[in-house]
Amino acid sequence: MKQELRDVTGNCSIRIDREGRWYYEGNEIVNPMVLRTFCQALRKDGQGRYCIVIEPEICYVEVEDTPFVISGVRGDPQVGLYVRLNTLETYPLDPSRLSIGKDNVLYLTLPEGMKVRFTRPAYYSLALMMEEADGFIVLRIGDTAHPICPA
């Protein structure tokens, strides 16, 4: 029988800012092992709230925008591009999963459905590869132009 999780949110104030930096009680979490553990334990509940689940405890997390961000873009637009998250994971960039949000913030939806935000340096890196065509912003991968649509 599965044990009910004990909510410890009142004793653990954790938040993630819009740049993907994690804070505990107002202090930035910089220990890579702690960050990795928290990233791996992060879940989204049925009400759309983010929480860290390390059984038998659950702690709800305040997230300013997205919990994970794209920190870099690598590759060649003729062959294909990859994005690197602040979790150090790398994913192929699927241009059809790009979208432009409020204040022209660029997002990518990962294959498992999580939306991630581009940091400014990653956005500027990708923007250098974009062009305007027929009134749309497009990213050309190989011979195919992919329009980037508003979210």
C-alpha positions as CSV (number, residue, x, y, z in Angstrom):
1,M,0.0,0.0,0.0
2,K,1.4,3.4,-1.0
3,Q,2.0,5.9,1.8
4,E,0.4,9.3,1.6
5,L,2.9,12.1,1.1
6,R,3.5,14.5,3.9
7,D,3.3,18.2,2.7
8,V,6.4,20.0,4.0
9,T,5.9,23.2,1.9
10,G,5.5,25.3,5.0
11,N,9.0,24.4,6.1
12,C,10.8,24.5,2.7
13,S,10.4,27.7,0.7
14,I,11.7,26.8,-2.8
15,R,11.3,28.9,-5.9
16,I,12.7,28.9,-9.4
17,D,13.2,32.3,-11.1
18,R,12.6,33.0,-14.8
19,E,16.3,32.3,-15.6
20,G,16.1,28.8,-14.1
21,R,17.9,29.6,-10.9
22,W,16.7,27.7,-7.8
23,Y,16.4,29.3,-4.4
24,Y,15.8,27.9,-0.9
25,E,14.6,30.4,1.7
26,G,15.9,33.2,-0.5
27,N,19.4,31.8,-1.1
28,E,20.5,30.4,-4.5
29,I,21.0,26.7,-4.5
30,V,24.4,26.2,-6.1
31,N,25.3,22.6,-5.0
32,P,25.1,20.6,-8.3
33,M,24.1,17.4,-6.4
34,V,21.2,19.1,-4.7
35,L,20.1,20.8,-7.9
36,R,20.3,17.4,-9.8
37,T,18.2,15.7,-7.1
38,F,15.6,18.4,-7.1
39,C,15.4,18.5,-10.9
40,Q,14.9,14.8,-11.0
41,A,12.3,14.9,-8.3
42,L,10.3,17.8,-9.8
43,R,6.7,16.9,-10.8
44,K,3.6,18.7,-12.0
45,D,0.5,17.8,-10.0
46,G,-3.0,17.4,-11.5
47,Q,-3.7,21.1,-10.8
48,G,-0.7,22.3,-12.8
49,R,1.4,23.1,-9.7
50,Y,5.1,22.1,-9.5
51,C,6.3,20.1,-6.6
52,I,9.4,18.2,-5.5
53,V,8.5,14.6,-4.4
54,I,11.1,12.8,-2.4
55,E,9.0,10.1,-0.6
56,P,7.5,10.3,1.9
57,E,7.5,14.2,1.5
58,I,6.2,16.7,-1.0
59,C,7.2,20.3,-1.3
60,Y,5.4,22.7,-3.6
61,V,7.7,25.0,-5.6
62,E,7.0,28.6,-6.8
63,V,7.9,28.8,-10.4
64,E,8.1,32.3,-12.1
65,D,7.8,31.0,-15.7
66,T,9.1,27.5,-16.5
67,P,11.1,25.3,-14.1
68,F,13.8,24.4,-16.7
69,V,15.4,26.8,-19.2
70,I,17.5,26.4,-22.4
71,S,21.0,27.6,-21.6
72,G,22.6,27.0,-25.0
73,V,22.1,26.1,-28.6
74,R,24.6,24.0,-30.5
75,G,24.8,22.5,-34.0
76,D,24.6,23.6,-37.5
77,P,21.3,24.8,-39.1
78,Q,22.2,22.9,-42.3
79,V,22.3,19.6,-40.4
80,G,20.4,20.1,-37.2
81,L,20.4,21.9,-33.9
82,Y,20.5,20.8,-30.2
83,V,19.5,22.6,-27.1
84,R,21.0,22.2,-23.7
85,L,18.9,22.8,-20.5
86,N,20.0,24.1,-17.2
87,T,19.7,20.5,-16.0
88,L,22.6,19.7,-18.4
89,E,20.3,17.5,-20.6
90,T,20.6,17.9,-24.4
91,Y,17.7,17.5,-26.8
92,P,17.4,17.8,-30.6
93,L,15.7,21.1,-31.5
94,D,12.4,20.4,-33.3
95,P,11.5,23.7,-34.9
96,S,7.8,22.7,-35.0
97,R,7.8,22.8,-31.2
98,L,9.0,26.4,-31.0
99,S,6.6,29.2,-30.0
100,I,6.8,32.9,-29.1
101,G,5.1,33.9,-25.9
102,K,4.3,37.1,-24.1
103,D,7.0,39.8,-24.4
104,N,8.5,37.9,-27.3
105,V,9.9,35.2,-25.1
106,L,10.9,32.1,-27.0
107,Y,9.7,28.6,-25.8
108,L,10.3,25.0,-26.8
109,T,8.0,22.2,-25.9
110,L,10.1,19.1,-25.2
111,P,9.1,15.7,-26.5
112,E,7.5,14.7,-23.1
113,G,5.4,17.8,-23.2
114,M,7.2,20.1,-20.8
115,K,7.5,23.7,-22.0
116,V,11.0,25.3,-21.4
117,R,12.0,28.9,-21.8
118,F,15.1,30.1,-23.7
119,T,17.5,32.2,-21.7
120,R,18.5,35.5,-23.3
121,P,22.0,34.1,-24.4
122,A,20.3,31.0,-25.9
123,Y,17.6,33.1,-27.6
124,Y,20.2,35.5,-29.1
125,S,22.3,32.5,-30.3
126,L,19.2,31.0,-32.1
127,A,18.0,34.4,-33.3
128,L,21.2,34.8,-35.4
129,M,20.0,31.7,-37.3
130,M,16.4,33.0,-37.9
131,E,15.2,35.1,-40.8
132,E,12.0,36.9,-41.9
133,A,10.0,35.4,-44.8
134,D,6.6,36.5,-45.9
135,G,6.0,38.4,-42.6
136,F,6.9,35.4,-40.4
137,I,10.0,34.6,-38.4
138,V,11.4,31.3,-39.6
139,L,14.2,29.0,-38.7
140,R,15.7,27.2,-41.6
141,I,17.0,23.7,-41.0
142,G,18.6,22.3,-44.1
143,D,16.3,23.3,-47.0
144,T,13.1,23.6,-44.9
145,A,11.9,26.9,-43.5
146,H,10.0,26.5,-40.2
147,P,7.7,29.4,-39.2
148,I,7.8,30.2,-35.5
149,C,4.2,31.0,-34.3
150,P,2.9,32.8,-31.3
151,A,1.9,30.6,-28.4
